[in-house]
Amino acid sequence: MFRWFLVIVSSLLLGAAFSYLNVPAAWIVASIIASGIMALSTKQELRVNEKFYSLGRGIIGVMAAVPIVGVPLGQLAHYILPGLVVSAVTIGIGFATGMVLSRFGVSRETGILSSLTGGASVMPVIAKELGADIRYVALAQYLRLLAVSMTLPLVASFLDAPGESHVAGIDVEWWMWFLVLAIAILGGPIARFLHIPVPSVFGPLLLTVLIAQFIPADIVAPEPLGIIAFLSIGWVCGGSLSVPALQRFSRLLPATITFIIVIMSACAAMGVVVSKWLNISYFEGYLATSPGALETVLALSAEGGAGPAVIAIQLIRLIAILLMAGYLPKILRRF
C-alpha cells in the first residue's frame, strides 16, 4: 500500500507539472515514470486492480468516440475515398514494420500494435486484450506521439493557415459524469455478449456513438475521468517494467526510431497528395495525414480555421486502425 501511495502522489504531481508545461500525453507519461521507477527500484511489479483498469479502458473508449459523433455522416462521405487511401498507406507501413520487428524478439501482435499510427492511448489497452507486450507497445506509441506532437506546431507555423480561428469551448454538464461512467461500465459486458472484438474499448465506443444520437448535448468525458483513465494505462505500462524488458527494448530502439521517421515522412508526402486531390491547403493536408496526436491536430486545425477535411480523414483512419487492431488475431492467422 505504501508503494501505491508514493506512486499515486508522484503521478499526480508529475502529471500536473507536465500538463502545465504542455507535455504531450502528460498524465500517461507521468504515471509511466512514477510506476516504472517504483517497479524498477523495488524489483517488483506493480499490479493494477483489474476493476479499476477496466473502468479506465471504458473511459478511453468513450473518449475515442467523442470526435466521431461530432461529424455528420453526409460530411464524411466526400472524404471516404481519400481517407481510405491514407488509411491503407499508413496501415500498410505499420503492418510491414511490425512484421519486421517481430524478427527481433517480439510477437507479431506486439510489433504491429506498436507500429500502427493513431489511437496511442487505445493501443496499450488493445495490446493487453490481445496478449501483446503492453510495455513495448506503450513505449513505441508514446515515442511517436511525442515526436509528432513536438514537430506539429513547429511545421504548422511555417504553413499558411486557410482561415480564421474557430475555437469553441464545450461546457460539461453535471450529469455527464454519470452518463460517461455508465457507458464505461456497461459497454464492455454488452460488447462481450455481442461478440464484438476488444469489447473493453469498442463496447463503450459504439455505445457512446449510439447514445449520442438521442441526447441534445455532446458526450464529453469530464477531465478528472480522463485523468483517471490515463493514469490507469500508465500504471499498467510502467508497473510492469523490469530490467530484462528494458534491455530487450533497448535493442529495438534504433528500429523504433527509424520507423517513426519513415512514417512521419510518408504522411508528410501524403499531405501533398491529399491537398491536391481535395483542392485544399497543404496546412490542411498535412494535419489530415499527421500520424497521430489527434488532440494537437484538432487544436491546430481549429486555430488555423481549417475545413472539415482534417477531422474527417483523421477519423476515417482512426476507425480503420481500430478495426485493424481489433481483428488482428484473425488477420495474422491468414499469414
RARARA-V488716 format. One record per residue. N is the residue number from 1. RES is the residue in three letters. PHI is phi in whole degrees, 0 to 359 (none if undefined). OMEGA is omega in whole degrees, 0 to 359 (* if undefined). NEAR is the number of other C-alpha atoms within 8 Angstrom. Layout:
# RARARA-V488716
n->{N & N}
res->{RES & RES}
phi->{PHI & PHI}
omega->{OMEGA & OMEGA}
near->{NEAR & NEAR}
This chain:
# RARARA-V488716
n->{1 & 2 & 3 & 4 & 5 & 6 & 7 & 8 & 9 & 10 & 11 & 12 & 13 & 14 & 15 & 16 & 17 & 18 & 19 & 20 & 21 & 22 & 23 & 24 & 25 & 26 & 27 & 28 & 29 & 30 & 31 & 32 & 33 & 34 & 35 & 36 & 37 & 38 & 39 & 40 & 41 & 42 & 43 & 44 & 45 & 46 & 47 & 48 & 49 & 50 & 51 & 52 & 53 & 54 & 55 & 56 & 57 & 58 & 59 & 60 & 61 & 62 & 63 & 64 & 65 & 66 & 67 & 68 & 69 & 70 & 71 & 72 & 73 & 74 & 75 & 76 & 77 & 78 & 79 & 80 & 81 & 82 & 83 & 84 & 85 & 86 & 87 & 88 & 89 & 90 & 91 & 92 & 93 & 94 & 95 & 96 & 97 & 98 & 99 & 100 & 101 & 102 & 103 & 104 & 105 & 106 & 107 & 108 & 109 & 110 & 111 & 112 & 113 & 114 & 115 & 116 & 117 & 118 & 119 & 120 & 121 & 122 & 123 & 124 & 125 & 126 & 127 & 128 & 129 & 130 & 131 & 132 & 133 & 134 & 135 & 136 & 137 & 138 & 139 & 140 & 141 & 142 & 143 & 144 & 145 & 146 & 147 & 148 & 149 & 150 & 151 & 152 & 153 & 154 & 155 & 156 & 157 & 158 & 159 & 160 & 161 & 162 & 163 & 164 & 165 & 166 & 167 & 168 & 169 & 170 & 171 & 172 & 173 & 174 & 175 & 176 & 177 & 178 & 179 & 180 & 181 & 182 & 183 & 184 & 185 & 186 & 187 & 188 & 189 & 190 & 191 & 192 & 193 & 194 & 195 & 196 & 197 & 198 & 199 & 200 & 201 & 202 & 203 & 204 & 205 & 206 & 207 & 208 & 209 & 210 & 211 & 212 & 213 & 214 & 215 & 216 & 217 & 218 & 219 & 220 & 221 & 222 & 223 & 224 & 225 & 226 & 227 & 228 & 229 & 230 & 231 & 232 & 233 & 234 & 235 & 236 & 237 & 238 & 239 & 240 & 241 & 242 & 243 & 244 & 245 & 246 & 247 & 248 & 249 & 250 & 251 & 252 & 253 & 254 & 255 & 256 & 257 & 258 & 259 & 260 & 261 & 262 & 263 & 264 & 265 & 266 & 267 & 268 & 269 & 270 & 271 & 272 & 273 & 274 & 275 & 276 & 277 & 278 & 279 & 280 & 281 & 282 & 283 & 284 & 285 & 286 & 287 & 288 & 289 & 290 & 291 & 292 & 293 & 294 & 295 & 296 & 297 & 298 & 299 & 300 & 301 & 302 & 303 & 304 & 305 & 306 & 307 & 308 & 309 & 310 & 311 & 312 & 313 & 314 & 315 & 316 & 317 & 318 & 319 & 320 & 321 & 322 & 323 & 324 & 325 & 326 & 327 & 328 & 329 & 330 & 331 & 332 & 333 & 334 & 335}
res->{MET & PHE & ARG & TRP & PHE & LEU & VAL & ILE & VAL & SER & SER & LEU & LEU & LEU & GLY & ALA & ALA & PHE & SER & TYR & LEU & ASN & VAL & PRO & ALA & ALA & TRP & ILE & VAL & ALA & SER & ILE & ILE & ALA & SER & GLY & ILE & MET & ALA & LEU & SER & THR & LYS & GLN & GLU & LEU & ARG & VAL & ASN & GLU & LYS & PHE & TYR & SER & LEU & GLY & ARG & GLY & ILE & ILE & GLY & VAL & MET & ALA & ALA & VAL & PRO & ILE & VAL & GLY & VAL & PRO & LEU & GLY & GLN & LEU & ALA & HIS & TYR & ILE & LEU & PRO & GLY & LEU & VAL & VAL & SER & ALA & VAL & THR & ILE & GLY & ILE & GLY & PHE & ALA & THR & GLY & MET & VAL & LEU & SER & ARG & PHE & GLY & VAL & SER & ARG & GLU & THR & GLY & ILE & LEU & SER & SER & LEU & THR & GLY & GLY & ALA & SER & VAL & MET & PRO & VAL & ILE & ALA & LYS & GLU & LEU & GLY & ALA & ASP & ILE & ARG & TYR & VAL & ALA & LEU & ALA & GLN & TYR & LEU & ARG & LEU & LEU & ALA & VAL & SER & MET & THR & LEU & PRO & LEU & VAL & ALA & SER & PHE & LEU & ASP & ALA & PRO & GLY & GLU & SER & HIS & VAL & ALA & GLY & ILE & ASP & VAL & GLU & TRP & TRP & MET & TRP & PHE & LEU & VAL & LEU & ALA & ILE & ALA & ILE & LEU & GLY & GLY & PRO & ILE & ALA & ARG & PHE & LEU & HIS & ILE & PRO & VAL & PRO & SER & VAL & PHE & GLY & PRO & LEU & LEU & LEU & THR & VAL & LEU & ILE & ALA & GLN & PHE & ILE & PRO & ALA & ASP & ILE & VAL & ALA & PRO & GLU & PRO & LEU & GLY & ILE & ILE & ALA & PHE & LEU & SER & ILE & GLY & TRP & VAL & CYS & GLY & GLY & SER & LEU & SER & VAL & PRO & ALA & LEU & GLN & ARG & PHE & SER & ARG & LEU & LEU & PRO & ALA & THR & ILE & THR & PHE & ILE & ILE & VAL & ILE & MET & SER & ALA & CYS & ALA & ALA & MET & GLY & VAL & VAL & VAL & SER & LYS & TRP & LEU & ASN & ILE & SER & TYR & PHE & GLU & GLY & TYR & LEU & ALA & THR & SER & PRO & GLY & ALA & LEU & GLU & THR & VAL & LEU & ALA & LEU & SER & ALA & GLU & GLY & GLY & ALA & GLY & PRO & ALA & VAL & ILE & ALA & ILE & GLN & LEU & ILE & ARG & LEU & ILE & ALA & ILE & LEU & LEU & MET & ALA & GLY & TYR & LEU & PRO & LYS & ILE & LEU & ARG & ARG & PHE}
phi->{none & 294 & 299 & 293 & 300 & 295 & 295 & 296 & 297 & 293 & 295 & 294 & 293 & 295 & 298 & 296 & 293 & 295 & 297 & 297 & 271 & 60 & 287 & 301 & 50 & 305 & 286 & 291 & 299 & 298 & 289 & 295 & 297 & 297 & 287 & 295 & 297 & 295 & 296 & 287 & 289 & 265 & 55 & 214 & 294 & 261 & 260 & 275 & 305 & 296 & 292 & 294 & 293 & 297 & 298 & 299 & 298 & 296 & 295 & 300 & 298 & 296 & 295 & 292 & 276 & 305 & 295 & 292 & 285 & 274 & 243 & 299 & 298 & 297 & 288 & 290 & 303 & 296 & 253 & 298 & 296 & 301 & 296 & 292 & 295 & 300 & 297 & 298 & 295 & 291 & 293 & 299 & 296 & 295 & 294 & 296 & 296 & 298 & 293 & 294 & 299 & 295 & 274 & 247 & 108 & 243 & 288 & 297 & 300 & 296 & 298 & 288 & 295 & 286 & 256 & 288 & 267 & 101 & 66 & 301 & 284 & 270 & 301 & 299 & 296 & 296 & 301 & 293 & 297 & 266 & 79 & 279 & 280 & 297 & 292 & 287 & 302 & 295 & 301 & 293 & 296 & 277 & 295 & 295 & 301 & 296 & 297 & 292 & 295 & 284 & 271 & 304 & 298 & 295 & 293 & 298 & 293 & 267 & 256 & 280 & 289 & 282 & 196 & 272 & 300 & 228 & 287 & 226 & 275 & 237 & 274 & 263 & 289 & 298 & 286 & 296 & 303 & 291 & 295 & 297 & 296 & 296 & 296 & 297 & 278 & 272 & 300 & 298 & 300 & 296 & 294 & 295 & 296 & 270 & 60 & 276 & 296 & 45 & 298 & 296 & 257 & 291 & 299 & 300 & 298 & 291 & 295 & 297 & 299 & 294 & 294 & 298 & 284 & 242 & 238 & 284 & 260 & 288 & 277 & 227 & 289 & 305 & 307 & 300 & 292 & 298 & 296 & 301 & 297 & 295 & 297 & 298 & 294 & 299 & 293 & 295 & 291 & 288 & 291 & 262 & 289 & 211 & 299 & 301 & 295 & 295 & 296 & 291 & 293 & 297 & 289 & 270 & 299 & 302 & 294 & 296 & 295 & 299 & 299 & 301 & 296 & 297 & 291 & 293 & 293 & 296 & 291 & 297 & 292 & 295 & 300 & 295 & 299 & 295 & 296 & 289 & 298 & 263 & 57 & 238 & 289 & 293 & 306 & 289 & 297 & 294 & 292 & 295 & 256 & 304 & 280 & 107 & 56 & 301 & 298 & 294 & 300 & 293 & 295 & 294 & 297 & 293 & 294 & 268 & 67 & 290 & 278 & 289 & 300 & 298 & 293 & 297 & 293 & 299 & 288 & 299 & 293 & 299 & 298 & 299 & 291 & 295 & 295 & 301 & 294 & 295 & 261 & 304 & 303 & 293 & 295 & 292 & 295 & 278 & 256}
omega->{181 & 177 & 180 & 177 & 180 & 181 & 181 & 181 & 181 & 178 & 180 & 180 & 179 & 181 & 178 & 180 & 180 & 178 & 179 & 180 & 179 & 175 & 179 & 180 & 190 & 186 & 177 & 179 & 181 & 182 & 175 & 180 & 183 & 182 & 179 & 178 & 180 & 181 & 182 & 182 & 180 & 181 & 180 & 182 & 175 & 181 & 181 & 178 & 186 & 179 & 178 & 179 & 177 & 176 & 179 & 178 & 179 & 179 & 176 & 178 & 178 & 181 & 179 & 182 & 187 & 180 & 183 & 183 & 181 & 183 & 178 & 182 & 179 & 179 & 180 & 188 & 183 & 185 & 184 & 183 & 176 & 179 & 179 & 178 & 177 & 179 & 182 & 181 & 183 & 177 & 178 & 178 & 180 & 180 & 180 & 179 & 179 & 178 & 176 & 180 & 181 & 177 & 181 & 171 & 175 & 179 & 178 & 178 & 180 & 181 & 183 & 180 & 178 & 186 & 179 & 184 & 181 & 179 & 184 & 181 & 181 & 186 & 177 & 177 & 178 & 179 & 180 & 179 & 186 & 178 & 177 & 181 & 185 & 183 & 181 & 177 & 180 & 180 & 183 & 182 & 185 & 169 & 178 & 180 & 180 & 181 & 181 & 183 & 181 & 184 & 183 & 181 & 180 & 181 & 182 & 181 & 180 & 182 & 180 & 178 & 185 & 184 & 180 & 182 & 174 & 178 & 178 & 180 & 180 & 177 & 180 & 179 & 183 & 183 & 179 & 177 & 183 & 181 & 181 & 179 & 180 & 179 & 182 & 183 & 187 & 185 & 181 & 179 & 179 & 180 & 178 & 179 & 181 & 179 & 177 & 181 & 182 & 188 & 183 & 179 & 185 & 179 & 176 & 180 & 182 & 179 & 177 & 179 & 181 & 183 & 182 & 180 & 187 & 178 & 185 & 185 & 175 & 176 & 181 & 178 & 176 & 186 & 179 & 178 & 175 & 179 & 178 & 180 & 181 & 178 & 181 & 179 & 180 & 180 & 177 & 181 & 183 & 183 & 180 & 180 & 176 & 181 & 177 & 180 & 180 & 178 & 179 & 181 & 181 & 177 & 181 & 186 & 178 & 179 & 180 & 180 & 178 & 179 & 180 & 179 & 181 & 184 & 178 & 178 & 180 & 180 & 177 & 177 & 178 & 177 & 176 & 181 & 182 & 181 & 177 & 183 & 185 & 180 & 177 & 181 & 176 & 174 & 180 & 179 & 180 & 179 & 182 & 184 & 181 & 184 & 177 & 183 & 187 & 181 & 179 & 179 & 182 & 178 & 179 & 179 & 180 & 180 & 182 & 179 & 182 & 179 & 184 & 183 & 184 & 183 & 183 & 182 & 178 & 182 & 177 & 179 & 179 & 178 & 180 & 182 & 179 & 177 & 178 & 181 & 181 & 182 & 184 & 179 & 179 & 180 & 182 & 179 & 178 & 179 & *}
near->{4 & 5 & 7 & 7 & 8 & 8 & 12 & 9 & 8 & 9 & 15 & 11 & 8 & 11 & 14 & 10 & 8 & 12 & 10 & 7 & 6 & 7 & 8 & 8 & 9 & 12 & 17 & 12 & 10 & 14 & 18 & 14 & 10 & 14 & 15 & 15 & 9 & 11 & 16 & 12 & 7 & 6 & 7 & 7 & 10 & 10 & 7 & 10 & 6 & 6 & 6 & 9 & 12 & 10 & 12 & 14 & 14 & 17 & 17 & 14 & 16 & 15 & 12 & 11 & 12 & 13 & 10 & 9 & 9 & 7 & 10 & 7 & 6 & 6 & 10 & 10 & 7 & 7 & 11 & 10 & 7 & 9 & 13 & 11 & 8 & 12 & 12 & 8 & 8 & 13 & 11 & 8 & 9 & 12 & 11 & 9 & 12 & 16 & 11 & 9 & 13 & 12 & 7 & 7 & 7 & 10 & 9 & 10 & 13 & 16 & 16 & 14 & 12 & 13 & 13 & 11 & 12 & 11 & 11 & 13 & 9 & 11 & 14 & 14 & 12 & 12 & 15 & 10 & 8 & 9 & 7 & 11 & 11 & 12 & 11 & 10 & 16 & 13 & 8 & 11 & 13 & 10 & 8 & 9 & 13 & 10 & 9 & 13 & 11 & 9 & 8 & 10 & 9 & 8 & 8 & 10 & 7 & 6 & 8 & 9 & 11 & 10 & 7 & 8 & 8 & 8 & 7 & 4 & 4 & 4 & 4 & 8 & 6 & 5 & 6 & 12 & 10 & 7 & 8 & 13 & 10 & 8 & 14 & 16 & 12 & 9 & 17 & 15 & 11 & 10 & 14 & 11 & 7 & 6 & 7 & 10 & 9 & 11 & 15 & 14 & 15 & 14 & 18 & 19 & 14 & 10 & 10 & 13 & 12 & 8 & 8 & 12 & 6 & 6 & 7 & 5 & 5 & 8 & 9 & 9 & 13 & 9 & 6 & 6 & 9 & 12 & 9 & 9 & 14 & 13 & 12 & 12 & 15 & 16 & 15 & 12 & 14 & 16 & 16 & 12 & 13 & 10 & 7 & 6 & 8 & 9 & 8 & 9 & 9 & 8 & 7 & 10 & 8 & 8 & 8 & 9 & 8 & 8 & 10 & 10 & 8 & 8 & 11 & 11 & 8 & 8 & 13 & 11 & 8 & 12 & 15 & 11 & 9 & 12 & 13 & 8 & 7 & 6 & 7 & 10 & 10 & 11 & 12 & 17 & 17 & 13 & 11 & 14 & 14 & 12 & 11 & 10 & 12 & 8 & 6 & 9 & 12 & 10 & 9 & 10 & 13 & 11 & 11 & 12 & 12 & 14 & 7 & 7 & 11 & 15 & 11 & 14 & 15 & 12 & 10 & 12 & 13 & 10 & 8 & 10 & 14 & 9 & 8 & 8 & 10 & 10 & 9 & 9 & 9 & 7 & 8 & 7 & 6 & 5 & 4}
